[in-house]
């Protein structure tokens, strides 16, 4: 089962054809959550959930589990920071091909969190030219024009993919 789970994360489809898979019921729950804006943020109690692309190497699978989100909700958490990896979503630097399994997993996390009333912040941790653990390449997001365009394309894709999700459920940390 884990081999299949991990193998799905290496298949790509045209990104323009992929759509957010949140159900109308989840969207209804999300709409009922407190609205979020740069002017007003709730007094959240939160934590970071494991970045799933890296979990496979530790043998714990790559899929978010509803039980882990329920446990966080029962402990009073109402905010989750979920690290993202550009390379887990796109095939190399081609933003025209995205990984549906990775996106479905992100959608699943949003669904579980909506059921618990937990806000999700997707936080970009790794991409070409930028790595929170320290990128040893000579290309950097801060000085390379092509990398900056790639950064913009990444967030354009994410904003389009999640365009209908209310701000009470989802935010992005650039």
Secondary structure as UniProt FT lines:
FT   HELIX           2..7
FT   HELIX           8..10
FT   STRAND          13..14
FT   HELIX           15..17
FT   HELIX           24..32
FT   TURN            38..39
FT   STRAND          46..49
FT   HELIX           52..55
FT   HELIX           56..58
FT   HELIX           66..74
FT   TURN            75..76
FT   STRAND          79..85
FT   HELIX           86..89
FT   STRAND          90..91
FT   TURN            92..93
FT   STRAND          94..98
FT   HELIX           100..116
FT   STRAND          119..127
FT   TURN            128..129
FT   STRAND          130..131
FT   TURN            132..133
FT   TURN            141..143
FT   HELIX           145..161
FT   TURN            162..164
FT   TURN            167..169
FT   STRAND          170..173
//
